[in-house]
Amino acid sequence: MFSGTPLKQRWTLLNKIGRGGFGEIYSALDLETKEHVAVKMERIDRHKRALVLENSIIRRLQESKHTTKFISSGRNTEYKYIVMELLGSNLWNLKKNQPNSRFTLATTIKLSVEMISAIEDLHKIGYIHRDIKPGNFGIRNSRRSKTEEGISQSYCCIFDFGLCHKYLDSDGKVKPAREKAGFRGTARYASINSHEGMELGRRDDLLSLFYMIIEMLNGELPWHRIKNQEKIYHSKKNNTNKEMCKDLPEEFTLFFEHINGLKFEDEPNYKYLRKLLTESYIKLGFDENTKYDWEINQEVKSQKRKSQKLKLKKKNSRDSKQIISSNFLEDIDKKNEIILPSLSDNNIQQINEKQLEEADETEASSSTMEVVDSSQEEADGGMESNEFDKIFKMINEDNNSQSVSTHSGMKKTSCKCIIC
């Protein structure tokens, strides 16, 4: 099936977004509502009719807050399909995007409480999932409410029911366990009972959930890097619950002990399990306003974007001021270039010539005074002093004139008069 393929002239397929146990999943556009939806498809010639079973389970779970909303179903010449609500990211992808690929204790507990409820809702209609793992839970971001225990939630939804098995008969009683059922599930999360080929029951879904919880908190399971199914089984046998829960609140050990003590036909005490985790949540100081890790990350990224925009705005403002200041100084320089040339070399030369003329006159006056006899010098001593006062006064006036010229931006020149 290719993108752009219409279904019932209403849903246009867009992109492949995943692959389930027995089919492919596409995002699609609802031409009536203009909303994006999910479409799961299965070839019509498949021997196992997994999509028929999934269609039936989704319809029966519509009263649950922890399953996708059913929209429609049908078939064409090649495929059977189910149209349903499009969820946000699955838990596997959300976990991968966290630091060290793990969730905080607060987020893990909140998710676990929701997943217990999702699994309980499935068990109530007579089915076990048999493939509980992070990739089969997605977050519905459009709704928020509270659990019975008071923890806010954004509804963690369970999906992909291709491996589900009906464990109740028509009378609502647990079917007898088969002696040999074979392996079912994903090796990393499957219970030890599945590895040993035993009939799976409600306890096994919750044992898979326990492995999920440990992985969400620690980032990986002890057998994370093992590929061989048989070796994974032995690793599970060798790793006790005490070792896996050694750094966790005691409620997680009690959680495992309750599940591990159940027999095939026993009904788990879902309320007790939720209560254990909720009590741990409250003891640790969390409340209903504590946000999920990905919500906090989104807020941090949003704040960083705002901070970067503010810094860029301030930088642009500084650059604008520098440009204005630079232009202003350039204008001043241009004006000075117009004013200062009038006080250039010609002006300085004129001033120097005037000083020379005045100096010559002073020299002539001084020569005349030299021919007077000594008696006259004594009689006219006061006059000689007055003449020198005039000369020094003239020199001071000339120096003051040069000083003013220098401060006005003129080129300072040395005096060429005889006195200097």
CORTASUL-V753619 format. One record per helix or strand of 3 or more residues. SS is the DSSP state (~ for helix, > for strand). FROM is the first residue (numbers start at 1). TO is the last residue. If there is no record, write none. Layout:
SS;FROM;TO, SS;FROM;TO
This chain:
>;11;19, >;24;30, >;36;43, ~;50;60, >;70;75, >;79;85, ~;91;96, ~;99;101, ~;105;124, ~;134;136, >;137;139, >;156;158, ~;192;195, ~;202;218, ~;229;238, ~;241;244, ~;250;260, ~;270;283, ~;293;343, ~;345;370, ~;374;379, ~;381;407
